[in-house]
């Protein structure tokens, strides 16, 4: 019960953080956005972004659950951080790198949604957005 409450609070806090970071990206303050993302990885998941980027996408969920005892909540947080990282890289016109982070976020998001077996318009909208963005990048 306490673990679940903690994860729900972390996800709520992350939503505010992501909104703030997306605001920095919109303003063009990429340096502060990048610093905020890196800090979020360390504060929320106790690892830096490089740790997660080194794990092959096809091993991501299994490795984090099995070897690091991550829960669906952790994976949802990581998915949001990947998404935010992708948005930053896209804004910086680093399209290939952004596509990789969109794909990682999409992979985790689908896993979390399937595991929860619930439907959310917000999550479905985000999935559709990421799939569209990935398609646009790969076509260009």
TAWO-V129382 format. One line per field, one symbol per residue. phi: phi as a letter, one per 20 degrees, with the letter a starting at -180 (. if undefined). psi: psi as a letter, one per 20 degrees, with the letter a starting at -180 (. if undefined). A space follows every 50 residues. Layout:
phi: ???
psi: ???
This chain:
phi: .fffffffffffffgfffgffffffffnefffffffffffgffecmbeff gffeeggfdgffffffeclfdgfffffffffffffffffffemdffffff ffffffgffffffffflcdcffffffgffffffggffffe
psi: gggggghggggghhggggggghggghijmhghggghgghgggghikrrhh ghiipqhiigggghgghjkqrhgghgghghhggggggghghjkmggghgg hgggggggggggghhhlrpphghhggggggggggggghh.
